[in-house]
Amino acid sequence: MIAIERAPAVAPAASGAWWRTSSFGDMQAASAHELSTLGEHLQACRLGGGGLFSVGCGAQALHRHVASRFVTTLALALLVIGLGMLAT
């Protein structure tokens, strides 16, 4: 078996905090407190957006739909304009 030596933590920052930026190959999972806090934050973000956020989401969905079918949308728009001109 080969022994792997772990690198020491970096020197403390100016604030005195020690930071570790590697899990050294171990799986890292969020704690129950972190998940709970994240859930509360996301809920607050959803509620904070209000109606304007919903309008923005709808506009993005419409844009994705139209952009992916640009030629068809253009042909339908021209057809409607042409029928409107014929009707007058």
VEXBALO-342440 format. One record per residue: x, y, z of N, C-alpha, C in turn; residue in three letters; residue number from 1. Coordinates in steps of 0.2 Angstrom, whole numbers, plus 5000, padded with zeros to 4 digits. Layout:
REM residues N
R   nxx   nyy   nzz  caxx  cayy  cazz   cxx   cyy   czz  rest   nr
R     X     Y     Z     X     Y     Z     X     Y     Z   ALA  NUM
...
REM end
This chain:
REM residues 88
R   nxx   nyy   nzz  caxx  cayy  cazz   cxx   cyy   czz  rest   nr
R  5004  4994  5000  5000  5000  5000  5004  5006  5000   MET    1
R  5003  5011  4996  5007  5017  4995  5003  5022  5000   ILE    2
R  5007  5026  5004  5005  5031  5008  5005  5037  5004   ALA    3
R  5000  5041  5005  4999  5047  5001  4999  5053  5006   ILE    4
R  5004  5057  5006  5004  5063  5011  5000  5069  5008   GLU    5
R  4996  5071  5013  4991  5077  5011  4995  5083  5012   ARG    6
R  4994  5088  5007  4997  5094  5008  4994  5098  5013   ALA    7
R  4998  5102  5017  4995  5106  5022  4991  5112  5020   PRO    8
R  4986  5114  5024  4982  5120  5022  4986  5126  5021   ALA    9
R  4983  5130  5017  4987  5136  5015  4988  5141  5021   VAL   10
R  4992  5146  5021  4993  5150  5026  4987  5154  5027   ALA   11
R  4985  5157  5033  4979  5161  5034  4979  5167  5030   PRO   12
R  4973  5169  5028  4973  5175  5025  4974  5181  5029   ALA   13
R  4973  5187  5027  4974  5193  5031  4969  5193  5037   ALA   14
R  4963  5190  5035  4958  5190  5040  4959  5185  5046   SER   15
R  4963  5181  5045  4965  5175  5049  4961  5169  5048   GLY   16
R  4957  5169  5043  4953  5163  5041  4958  5158  5037   ALA   17
R  4957  5151  5039  4960  5146  5035  4955  5143  5030   TRP   18
R  4958  5142  5024  4953  5140  5019  4956  5133  5016   TRP   19
R  4952  5128  5015  4954  5122  5011  4950  5122  5005   ARG   20
R  4953  5121  4999  4950  5121  4993  4950  5115  4989   THR   21
R  4951  5109  4993  4952  5103  4990  4949  5098  4995   SER   22
R  4945  5093  4992  4942  5087  4996  4947  5081  4997   SER   23
R  4953  5082  4993  4958  5077  4993  4955  5070  4991   PHE   24
R  4951  5070  4986  4948  5064  4983  4942  5062  4987   GLY   25
R  4940  5064  4993  4934  5062  4996  4928  5065  4994   ASP   26
R  4922  5062  4994  4916  5065  4992  4914  5070  4997   MET   27
R  4912  5075  4995  4910  5081  4999  4902  5081  4998   GLN   28
R  4898  5081  5004  4891  5082  5003  4889  5088  5007   ALA   29
R  4884  5091  5005  4881  5097  5009  4878  5094  5016   ALA   30
R  4878  5098  5021  4875  5096  5027  4868  5098  5027   SER   31
R  4864  5095  5032  4857  5096  5032  4856  5104  5033   ALA   32
R  4860  5107  5037  4859  5114  5038  4860  5118  5032   HIS   33
R  4865  5116  5028  4867  5120  5022  4861  5119  5017   GLU   34
R  4858  5113  5016  4853  5112  5012  4846  5116  5014   LEU   35
R  4845  5116  5020  4839  5120  5023  4840  5127  5021   SER   36
R  4846  5130  5022  4847  5137  5021  4847  5138  5013   THR   37
R  4849  5134  5009  4849  5135  5002  4841  5135  5000   LEU   38
R  4837  5130  5003  4830  5130  5001  4827  5136  5003   GLY   39
R  4828  5139  5009  4825  5145  5011  4827  5151  5007   GLU   40
R  4833  5151  5004  4836  5156  5000  4832  5156  4993   HIS   41
R  4832  5150  4990  4828  5149  4984  4821  5151  4984   LEU   42
R  4818  5149  4990  4811  5151  4991  4810  5159  4991   GLN   43
R  4814  5162  4995  4814  5169  4995  4815  5172  4988   ALA   44
R  4820  5169  4984  4821  5172  4978  4815  5171  4973   CYS   45
R  4811  5166  4974  4805  5165  4970  4800  5169  4972   ARG   46
R  4799  5171  4978  4794  5175  4980  4796  5182  4979   LEU   47
R  4802  5184  4979  4804  5191  4978  4803  5193  4971   GLY   48
R  4803  5188  4966  4803  5190  4959  4796  5193  4957   GLY   49
R  4791  5190  4961  4784  5193  4959  4782  5191  4952   GLY   50
R  4777  5196  4950  4774  5195  4943  4779  5196  4938   GLY   51
R  4783  5201  4939  4788  5203  4934  4792  5197  4932   LEU   52
R  4794  5193  4937  4798  5187  4936  4795  5182  4931   PHE   53
R  4788  5181  4933  4784  5177  4929  4784  5179  4921   SER   54
R  4783  5185  4920  4782  5188  4914  4789  5187  4910   VAL   55
R  4795  5188  4914  4801  5187  4910  4802  5180  4908   GLY   56
R  4800  5175  4913  4800  5168  4911  4796  5166  4905   CYS   57
R  4790  5169  4905  4786  5168  4899  4789  5171  4893   GLY   58
R  4792  5177  4893  4795  5180  4887  4801  5175  4885   ALA   59
R  4805  5173  4889  4810  5168  4887  4808  5162  4884   GLN   60
R  4802  5159  4887  4799  5153  4884  4797  5154  4877   ALA   61
R  4793  5160  4876  4791  5162  4869  4797  5163  4865   LEU   62
R  4802  5166  4867  4808  5167  4863  4811  5161  4860   HIS   63
R  4812  5156  4865  4815  5150  4863  4810  5146  4858   ARG   64
R  4804  5146  4859  4799  5143  4854  4800  5146  4847   HIS   65
R  4799  5153  4847  4800  5156  4841  4806  5156  4837   VAL   66
R  4812  5156  4841  4819  5156  4838  4820  5149  4835   ALA   67
R  4818  5144  4839  4819  5137  4836  4815  5136  4830   SER   68
R  4810  5140  4829  4805  5139  4823  4805  5145  4819   ARG   69
R  4810  5148  4818  4811  5155  4815  4807  5155  4808   PHE   70
R  4809  5150  4803  4807  5150  4796  4799  5149  4796   VAL   71
R  4797  5144  4800  4790  5143  4801  4786  5149  4803   THR   72
R  4789  5152  4809  4786  5158  4812  4785  5164  4806   THR   73
R  4791  5165  4803  4791  5170  4798  4786  5169  4792   LEU   74
R  4785  5162  4790  4780  5161  4785  4773  5162  4787   ALA   75
R  4772  5160  4793  4765  5161  4796  4764  5168  4797   LEU   76
R  4769  5172  4799  4767  5180  4799  4766  5183  4793   ALA   77
R  4770  5181  4788  4769  5183  4781  4762  5181  4778   LEU   78
R  4760  5175  4780  4753  5173  4778  4748  5177  4781   LEU   79
R  4748  5178  4787  4743  5182  4791  4743  5189  4788   VAL   80
R  4749  5192  4786  4749  5199  4784  4746  5199  4777   ILE   81
R  4748  5194  4773  4745  5193  4766  4737  5192  4766   GLY   82
R  4735  5188  4770  4728  5187  4771  4724  5193  4773   LEU   83
R  4727  5197  4778  4725  5203  4780  4724  5209  4774   GLY   84
R  4729  5209  4770  4729  5213  4764  4724  5211  4759   MET   85
R  4723  5205  4758  4718  5203  4753  4711  5204  4756   LEU   86
R  4710  5204  4762  4703  5205  4765  4701  5212  4765   ALA   87
R  4706  5217  4764  4704  5224  4764  4703  5227  4757   THR   88
REM end
